[in-house]
Amino acid sequence: MATYKKRGYKPKTKAEKEVQLEDGSTTAEVFKSLDEGASRTEAWVEKNQKVILGVVGVIAIAVLGYILYQKFYQEPQNIEASNEMYQSQSYYEQALNATTEKDSLFNLALNGGAGKYGFIDIADKYSGTAAGNMANFYAGMTYLNLNNYQEAINFLDAYDGGDEMSGPLAKGGIGDAFMQLNQPEEALKYYKEAASLRKNGVTTPRFLLKAGVTALDLNRPAEALELFTQIVEEYKDSDEVANAKVYKAQAETMQ
């Protein structure tokens, strides 16, 4: 058990004197070691001062260059791309709501009109910007509506979806394209990715249902049952729940 010794305490026995000397020697060695370590560090820094300053300078220049690039190139490019895309988005929306000349409007959205670039050129000329990235999404969805499934896959796959809706819709669109190309295995993969990405009450049950139906088509009732059950239990207020219950019963009888 440790014994507390008051300040100024003097050792009375030989053993206590030896312990005190040993403690003092150990403390001195620790401080000496620290001093030697600090001296070596100072010597190393002094010896490599130019290299250190060079590395710091390179990092500072890189950071400054990135900030300037973002401020004076990336931001103006993004604004310019957004202005260009406004017309193409208008054509796209008109096509979705049109009863006639849908393909003509979709083609204008892709290739441009009224002196503005279409989605294809925006995605190419403004790649690296947020608007250029979004042009990939719109181009992919436009090609999907035009039944050009391979191009739809190419553009949707290039889209780096970051928001709650467009990300899952892009993955689900790739699934739809693969289904039309008679590749249900790939379609199932993308439907499941779409369902698990940015989970919400709109896209998640939609793509869970598509994944479940595709799993049934592939004769995987256990997998399908799991997907339909997820809709029934977790998305009770969704538009898909009624169909999910019907398909769920079908999957149960197939097992």
C-alpha distance (Angstrom), angle and dihedral (degrees) to the residues before:
residue distance angle dihedral
M1 . . .
A2 3.79 . .
T3 3.82 116.9 .
Y4 3.77 120.7 -145.7
K5 3.82 113.1 -129.7
K6 3.79 120.4 -158.1
R7 3.79 121.3 -126.1
G8 3.80 110.7 -84.8
Y9 3.75 91.6 25.9
K10 3.82 111.4 157.1
P11 3.77 121.5 -151.6
K12 3.79 112.3 -113.9
T13 3.77 102.4 -169.6
K14 3.77 132.3 53.2
A15 3.79 90.5 -116.4
E16 3.78 92.1 54.2
K17 3.80 90.5 49.3
E18 3.82 90.6 52.0
V19 3.84 91.6 49.8
Q20 3.80 91.0 49.7
L21 3.81 91.6 49.8
E22 3.78 90.9 47.7
D23 3.84 92.1 50.1
G24 3.78 90.9 49.1
S25 3.78 91.7 48.7
T26 3.83 92.2 49.8
T27 3.79 92.2 49.6
A28 3.78 91.1 49.2
E29 3.81 90.7 50.6
V30 3.83 91.2 50.6
F31 3.81 92.4 51.9
K32 3.79 90.8 44.1
S33 3.81 89.8 51.9
L34 3.79 91.1 49.2
D35 3.80 91.4 48.9
E36 3.79 91.2 49.7
G37 3.82 91.0 48.8
A38 3.79 91.7 49.7
S39 3.79 90.8 48.0
R40 3.80 92.0 51.0
T41 3.83 90.4 48.5
E42 3.80 91.2 50.1
A43 3.78 90.8 47.9
W44 3.82 91.8 49.5
V45 3.81 91.9 48.2
E46 3.79 91.0 48.5
K47 3.79 91.8 47.9
N48 3.82 93.8 47.7
Q49 3.78 97.6 35.1
K50 3.79 94.9 119.6
V51 3.80 92.6 49.7
I52 3.82 92.5 48.2
L53 3.79 92.4 48.6
G54 3.80 89.3 47.2
V55 3.82 92.8 52.9
V56 3.82 91.7 46.2
G57 3.79 89.2 48.8
V58 3.80 92.9 50.9
I59 3.83 91.3 49.9
A60 3.80 91.3 47.8
I61 3.81 91.8 49.1
A62 3.82 90.9 47.9
V63 3.81 92.6 50.8
L64 3.79 92.0 45.6
G65 3.80 90.8 47.0
Y66 3.80 91.3 51.5
I67 3.81 91.9 49.8
L68 3.81 91.7 48.7
Y69 3.82 90.9 46.1
Q70 3.80 91.2 52.3
K71 3.80 94.0 44.8
F72 3.79 102.7 41.7
Y73 3.81 103.4 26.9
Q74 3.82 113.4 18.0
E75 3.80 97.7 44.2
P76 3.84 95.4 47.7
Q77 3.81 89.7 45.4
N78 3.77 91.3 52.0
I79 3.82 92.3 49.2
E80 3.81 90.5 48.5
A81 3.81 91.8 48.6
S82 3.81 91.4 49.0
N83 3.80 90.6 52.3
E84 3.80 90.5 49.6
M85 3.80 92.7 48.6
Y86 3.78 96.3 52.3
Q87 3.82 92.3 82.1
S88 3.80 94.0 46.0
Q89 3.79 91.1 50.2
S90 3.79 88.4 51.9
Y91 3.82 91.1 53.7
Y92 3.81 89.8 47.6
E93 3.82 93.6 52.0
Q94 3.81 91.1 46.3
A95 3.79 90.1 51.6
L96 3.80 92.7 51.9
N97 3.79 90.7 53.6
A98 3.81 98.1 37.6
T99 3.79 124.5 106.2
T100 3.81 94.1 -163.5
E101 3.83 135.5 29.1
K102 3.78 91.2 23.2
D103 3.80 93.4 145.5
S104 3.79 91.6 50.2
L105 3.80 91.2 54.0
F106 3.80 92.4 45.3
N107 3.81 89.6 52.4
L108 3.79 90.7 50.9
A109 3.80 88.3 51.7
L110 3.79 90.2 52.3
N111 3.79 100.0 41.4
G112 3.79 102.8 26.7
G113 3.77 137.6 -116.8
A114 3.80 142.7 -162.5
G115 3.79 89.8 45.5
K116 3.80 93.5 -57.1
Y117 3.80 131.6 114.5
G118 3.78 120.3 -106.5
F119 3.78 125.9 -129.9
I120 3.81 93.3 -87.7
D121 3.81 95.5 56.8
I122 3.80 93.1 40.5
A123 3.79 91.5 53.4
D124 3.80 89.2 50.0
K125 3.81 103.3 39.3
Y126 3.80 96.0 39.3
S127 3.79 99.9 37.4
G128 3.77 110.7 150.9
T129 3.80 93.6 38.9
A130 3.80 125.8 100.3
A131 3.80 90.5 -118.4
G132 3.80 91.9 48.9
N133 3.79 89.3 51.5
M134 3.80 90.8 49.7
A135 3.81 89.3 50.8
N136 3.82 87.5 62.9
F137 3.80 89.3 58.0
Y138 3.79 94.2 48.5
A139 3.80 92.9 44.4
G140 3.81 90.7 51.2
M141 3.79 93.4 49.2
T142 3.81 90.5 46.0
Y143 3.80 91.9 52.7
L144 3.81 88.4 48.1
N145 3.81 89.5 56.4
L146 3.81 89.5 48.1
N147 3.84 90.2 52.6
N148 3.80 91.5 -117.8
Y149 3.78 93.0 135.1
Q150 3.79 101.6 172.9
E151 3.81 92.8 53.3
A152 3.79 88.8 45.4
I153 3.80 89.3 56.4
N154 3.80 92.3 46.7
F155 3.80 95.2 53.2
L156 3.80 97.3 38.2
D157 3.79 90.4 49.5
A158 3.82 89.2 52.7
Y159 3.80 90.7 54.0
D160 3.78 114.7 100.4
G161 3.79 97.9 -152.5
G162 3.77 113.9 -153.4
D163 3.79 106.7 164.4
E164 3.77 132.3 75.6
M165 3.80 97.8 -104.5
S166 3.79 111.0 27.4
G167 3.81 95.1 49.3
P168 3.82 95.4 58.4
L169 3.83 91.3 38.3
A170 3.81 90.2 55.4
K171 3.82 92.6 50.9
G172 3.79 90.8 44.2
G173 3.80 90.4 48.4
I174 3.79 89.3 55.8
G175 3.80 87.7 51.3
D176 3.80 90.8 51.9
A177 3.80 90.7 49.8
F178 3.80 92.3 51.3
M179 3.80 90.5 49.4
Q180 3.80 89.6 54.4
L181 3.81 88.7 49.0
N182 3.84 88.0 54.2
Q183 3.79 93.8 -113.1
P184 3.83 102.0 127.3
E185 3.82 94.8 164.8
E186 3.80 90.6 61.2
A187 3.79 90.6 40.9
L188 3.81 91.6 54.8
K189 3.78 90.9 50.5
Y190 3.81 92.6 54.1
Y191 3.80 94.6 42.2
K192 3.80 89.6 55.6
E193 3.81 90.8 47.3
A194 3.81 90.0 50.4
A195 3.82 91.1 50.0
S196 3.80 93.4 51.1
L197 3.82 95.8 43.7
R198 3.84 117.0 93.7
K199 3.80 92.8 -17.6
N200 3.80 114.3 -136.5
G201 3.79 140.0 149.0
V202 3.81 95.2 -96.5
T203 3.80 112.3 43.6
T204 3.81 98.7 25.0
P205 3.83 98.2 63.2
R206 3.81 90.5 38.7
F207 3.77 93.4 59.0
L208 3.79 94.8 36.2
L209 3.80 86.6 59.5
K210 3.81 92.6 48.1
A211 3.80 90.2 47.2
G212 3.81 91.3 49.6
V213 3.80 93.8 49.4
T214 3.81 90.1 48.0
A215 3.82 90.5 49.7
L216 3.81 89.0 52.6
D217 3.82 90.0 50.9
L218 3.80 88.1 52.2
N219 3.83 89.3 51.6
R220 3.80 94.4 -112.6
P221 3.82 101.1 133.2
A222 3.82 95.6 163.6
E223 3.79 91.9 54.8
A224 3.80 91.2 44.0
L225 3.80 91.7 49.4
E226 3.80 90.8 54.4
L227 3.81 91.4 51.9
F228 3.81 95.1 46.8
T229 3.82 91.1 46.0
Q230 3.78 89.8 54.8
I231 3.81 90.1 57.0
V232 3.81 93.4 46.4
E233 3.80 94.2 48.1
E234 3.80 103.1 34.6
Y235 3.82 104.6 28.3
K236 3.81 103.4 39.6
D237 3.81 93.3 150.4
S238 3.80 96.3 49.5
D239 3.79 124.8 112.8
E240 3.80 88.8 -121.0
V241 3.81 98.5 58.3
A242 3.83 95.9 88.6
N243 3.81 92.9 54.0
A244 3.79 90.4 41.2
K245 3.83 90.1 59.1
V246 3.81 91.4 51.6
Y247 3.80 93.1 48.1
K248 3.80 90.7 43.6
A249 3.79 90.4 59.2
Q250 3.81 89.6 48.1
A251 3.82 91.4 51.3
E252 3.81 90.8 49.9
T253 3.82 92.0 54.6
M254 3.81 91.3 48.5
Q255 3.79 94.5 58.1
